[in-house]
Amino acid sequence: MFFVDTIEVPGLGNRSYLAGGERTAVVVDPPRDIDRMVEAAARRGVRISHVVETHLHNDYVTGGPELARVTGAAYLVPAGARVRFERVPVHDGDRTDVDTGAGLVLRALATPGHTPHHTSYVLEENGTAVAVFTGGSLLIGTVGRPDLVEPRLTEHLARAQHASAHRLAAELPEETAVLPTHGFGSFCSSTQAEGSGTTIGEEKASNEALTRDVDTFVADLLAGLDDIPAYYTHMGPVNATGPAPVDLTPPAVADAEEIAARLAAGEWVVDLRNRVAFAEGHVSGSFNFEAEGQLATYLAWLIPWGKPVTLLAESPDQLAAAQRELVRVGIDRPAAAATGGPADWVREGEEPASFPRATFADLADRRPADGVVVLDVRRDAERAGGYVEGSVHIPVHTLHRRLDEVPDGEVWVHCAGGMRAAIAASLLDAAGRDVVAVDDSFDAAGRAGLAVRGV
């Protein structure tokens, strides 16, 4: 008998896996915080004998080298990946015994496309393929994006991605479980996956890489690629060098005076509380990145790389969870932190700042009016599906560099649901702008009576 345990990394839209038999197991594409994998193995009562990477990751810092060191496991990395550490280089067709007693073998299958060296791993039980770990190759209903390595290689890799999907479909039984790393909200996916599980047979019937000819598939894939998070530039080099172990101990505690001093020095002070609480009261100059949202993705995307960050949390648990999220994208240690609320974080004699929240119906009641600016902070692809007539468009991940492009007036900022609008509102509020955060679904804009174009 064999098992496959899925370890979700929801903040990044990724998954890692622990698979094995009664005694030993393999970990596929581990996250930076390896304690979760160690604990999963302990619950199963198995020893981690192998750690494998499907590719050199561009969206997060791997825990592979550290997990292999701690457990004594063999560390398998595709031979074509250029790395600066000791590993077992994996070539197409290589076979690795995972649990001999259970008849479990891992077979490497070259699937270039997401990266030139990308490798999938077929889990075989007594010679029969039962699952395939597809990393960033064949995803649920889509494929991994091919534009993260080198712009000049993008079309070539897109064509390779099509060929790799067809190789998987041709060589594996239809009932084989497909277990990707990306596609659950990750920006490594060319489009977002639908559903939580799939098989080779299901993908043959529905995945555009398997139902369209290569030219049509490549043209549509390239046309649909969205912006790449800025921090991706730093992930590959870190993974190629070999990431350092993580330190998740609590950061130094900052009092109100230190928070003010760090703001005055131009450092980032990030409030992790939910957007409702932040709008009602916060430290003037701080930014709101909700701990419950895609904290790691958006904070790492916006913050100038290497700039010190101080975290403000409502509880020690919220702070610890945020630290764990951030080490996964290379923000290893907060400069300082504080817990509690605005009353604890502002200096004596000062008052917390605030700004109003509203709905699209409120905006419809306010327009037309002189001095009202509607700011859309969604991505280009989202805006192409429809936008409020007369709105200004500056995607949230570029806003901190383009604040001077926001027209004068009262700025009503919106996104698709509210989370990114809250980030944008906090950036504008910190810059001294008069801002209203539209905390509403964009689907409500037309129903509220606003003129929506492009739909």
Secondary structure by P-SEA (a helix, b strand, c coil): cbbbbbbbcccccccccccccccccccccccccaaaaaaaaaaacccccbbbbcccccccccaaaaaaaaacccccccccccccccccccccccccccccccbbbbbbbbbcccccbbbbbbbbccccccccccccccccccccccccccccaaaaaaaaaaaaaaaaaacccccbbbbbcccccccccccccccccccaaaaaaccccccccaaaaaaaaaaaccccccccccaaaaaaaccccccccccccccaaaaaaaaaabbbbbbcccaaaaaacccccbbbbbcccaaaaaaaaccccccbbbbbbccaaaaaaaaaaaaaaccccccccccccccccccccbbbbbbbbbcaaaaaaacccccbbbbbcccaaaaaaccccbbbbbccccccccccccccccccccccccaaaaaaaaaaaaacccccccccccccccccccccccc
